[in-house]
Amino acid sequence: MNDALTIHHDQVGHQFEVKVDGHRAYLAYMDLGKQTLDIYRTFVPNALRGRGIAALLAQEALDYAARGGYTVIPSCSYVERYMERQQRKGIAASE
């Protein structure tokens, strides 16, 4: 499914968003300055849940942060868990 999705980065509104079947999912962040982003909300409507959209939004935001040299504060519980899972995968792959 992720090949067909286009994630839009609204830099003015500080959101990553995707529209699917008339529904909008998004991840919102605050730029705290000093190269720090606070990712504070991920929202996927019920009609789109279970398709991996939240993970795609989280990865896109984290990729953006990495490219820009940002530190990420994951205030959103989903993003916090996502980052922990990715870190565990990286540790397992290096063992």
N, C-alpha and C positions, 0 to 999 in steps of 0.2 A: 504494500500500500504506500509506503513512503516515497516510492519513485514518482507517484502521481501527485504528491502534495508539493505546493509551493509555499514556503514560509516567508512571510513578509516581515521585515524589521522596520518598525515605526520608531525611528531614533528620537523624534520630537516627543512622541507619546510614551517613550520608554517601554515598548512592548514588542514581542514577537507574536505574530498571529497567523492563523491559517483558517480558511473558510472551506468547509466541506458540506455538500448537500444542503446549502442554505444556513448552516450553523457555523458559529465563530468560536474557535478555541484560542486561548492566548496565554502568554506568560508575561508578567509585568515585573519591572525592576526599577530601582532608583540608582542613579549615578551619584554616589556620595562624595565624589571628588577624590583626589589622591589615589587615582587608579583603583577605586573600589566600587563594585556593584553589589547592591542588595537585591537579590531575587526574592520577592515577597509574595508572589501569587501565581499559581497555575490554575487555569480553569478550562475544563473540557465539558461541554454539555452532555447530558445523559445519552442523547442520541448518538454521540460519537465515542463514548467510552469503550474501552476494551480493544481499541485499534492501534494502540501504541502512539497516539498523537501527543500525549503529555511528554513521553520520552523524547520524541522528535523535537519538540519545542525546547525541552531542557538541554538537549545536546546542542542545538543551534545556539542557544544563549551561552552555553559554556564554551563552545568553539569561538564565538565572538569575543568573549572575555579573554580567552587564551591568546587570540590573535592580537588583541589590544594591550596585553600585559596587565590585565585587571586581576585583582584579588576578588573572589566571590564570597559574599556572606549569604548562605542559603536560609533565609528566614522562612521560606515556604517549606513545609514539611515534606512535600513530594520531592522537591529538588534536593533537599538534604538526603533523603533516602536514595535518590537516583545517584548522587555523587558517591555515597558510601558503596553502593553496588558496583559502580564503575571502578572504584579504588580496589575493591576486593577482586574484581576480575583481573585487574592489572597485576596485583600481587600473585594471584594464582598462575597467571601466564608467565611470570618471571621465575617461578619456582622450578 
